[in-house]
Amino acid sequence: MSTLPPPSVQQFPDESLEKKVYNIVESLRDYIPILNDRNRLGFSLYKYMKGEGDRPEILVKTSKIKIEGITPEELSEKINSGIEKIK
């Protein structure tokens, strides 16, 4: 019995909004150690940038992510500064 190769993954272009938002969250990996938490926060921030989601201050508190070495308020400030850079 053999297995099939995994499906290929299409990466976002470097200049896309999705890539920029996920890069902001990935830069915070020291404070958000769990990959799934980073992905969930990245998706929520992407929705915020499209005008469909909550502000980062609310997202950090409601997305149930594990935060280490920083307060939620400081984390939301870092996210806001990253968002200001891509606007």
C-alpha positions, 0 to 999 in steps of 0.5 A, a space after each residue: 500500500 502506498 501513500 499519495 504525496 501531500 497537496 501543494 500549498 500556494 503561498 500568498 504573494 509578498 505584497 498581498 494584504 494576507 502575507 503582510 498581516 500574517 508576517 506581523 503575527 509571525 514576528 510575535 512568535 516569541 510572545 505567541 508560542 503556539 502556531 495555531 494561535 498565531 494562525 487564528 490571530 492572523 486570520 482575525 487581523 486579516 478580517 479586521 483589515 478588511 473591515 469585518 473584524 474587531 480591533 486588535 485590543 479586543 482580538 487579543 483578549 477574545 481569541 483565546 491565545 496563549 501569551 508568554 512574556 508580555 501583557 495583552 496590552 503590550 501585545 496589542 500595541 505591538 500589533 497596532 504598530 505593525 498595522 500602521 506600517 502596512 496602511 
